Amino acid sequence: MRVLVIGSGAREHALLLALSKDPNVDTLLIAPGNAGTAALAEQHHVDVASGEAVTELARKVRADLVVIGPEVPLVLGVADALREAGIATFGPSAAAARIEGSKAFAKDVMAAAGVRTAHSEIVDSPALLDEALDRFGPNWVVKDDGLAAGKGVVVTTDRLAARDHAAELLETGHPVLLESFLDGPEVSLFCLVDGATVVPLLPAQDHKRVGDGDLGPNTGGMGAYTPLPWLPEEMTAQIVREVVEPVAAEMVERGCPFSGLLYAGLAIGAAGPAVVEFNCRFGDPETQAVLALLESPLGAALNATATGTLGSLEPLQWKSGSAVTVVLAAENYPGRPRTGDAITGAEAEGVLHAGTARKDGVVVSAGGRVLSVVGTGADLDAARIDAYAKIDAIRLPGSHFRTDIGLAAAEGRISL
């Protein structure tokens, strides 16, 4: 197969790395890519939000399969344009991508499917905000109803902070979603979905806050680890049975079947799993850790999903041990990041590029989350040691990273 990956982050770098190990993938292409992906794939320029431009590129490079990484092109219907041109595509239609693009749509699907989630209200007018806030608390969860790259949510016990965030969203024309707080540790479960067929990957846990100890503002994700030593093995099957399969069936019923990667973000409380959010694509940084442990050929799995034959795919095989991803971020991230600084050590094994570019032959920072460093080992302790040894060999002025990715789990401080 000739496989074209759309996107430019560490998630796409991880996808390319895994695809490069599939014996049936003979050519890899990426658009637009970054400084690191050039070592694995032919790089092409494209407007990822344009279905016409992506389809034209896929035809030009004779792609047998297109894999769309980011959420924006999916929500905008790029997968629809590719399928209309007869090109096998991994990624949902615009109608199905509403599961991420509209939290109100996702809530409606979950209600119809009988899936547990937080109580919520949509607020679309500043005049209704205070009255709505009074119906929530003492923990307020305030979300942008649309796409926000992981940074549109505030979880706080400070009513004023909750109000300020909601008011800011409303001022910019974004409806606000208020939710009740879900307790229990969080789990990210990726599932390949082809209509009503669901194949789960390894469960992972993301670290959203910028600072150690889960302090500071939310980010796009500062690190992740897999598998979860505190999560009983049967819980994955329970999540598939009680959450993902009912939602997939409901979307088939609505005439917008899901085809691609359905990401369930969950809180595992005393009453069992409850959905925090759905995403319509591989999550970042969890993908980097999960794919590091995949033994089965990724190209075959993605192609089976794209071509409607997921039900006949051989069961996925996984390496034993653990994987940890640590994100190296630019100075001032998640605010406006400092860019253009030279990076040393970025081309080592296990270092995946995100916000990077090449200038005069030198790799430089070009975004907020600059690198994802992946460590593996026999257990979580060993994987953490491997990841942090790799990150210690990288130099980027002003950069920062969390030192506690996976630490609470390794120390046995997470339980159900």
Secondary structure, DSSP 8 states (H G I E B T S, - for coil): -EEEEEE-SHHHHHHHHHHTT-TT--EEEEEE--TTGGGTSEE----TT-HHHHHHHHHHTT-SEEEE-SHHHHHTTHHHHHHHTT-EEES--HHHHHHHH-HHHHHHHHHHHT--B--EEEE--GGGHHHHHTTS-SSEEEEESS--TT-SEEEES-HHHHHHHHHHHHHTT--EEEE----S-EEEEEEEEETTEEEE---BEE--EEETTTEEEE-S-SEEEES-TTS-HHHHHHHIIIIIHHHHHHHHHTT---EEEEEEEEEEETTEEEEEEEESS--TTHHHHHHHTB-S-HHHHHHHHHTT-GGGS----B-SSEEEEEEEE-TTTTSS-----B-BSTTSTTEEESSEEEETTEEEE-SSEEEEEEEEESSHHHHHHHHHHHHHT-B-TT-B--S-TTHHHHTT----
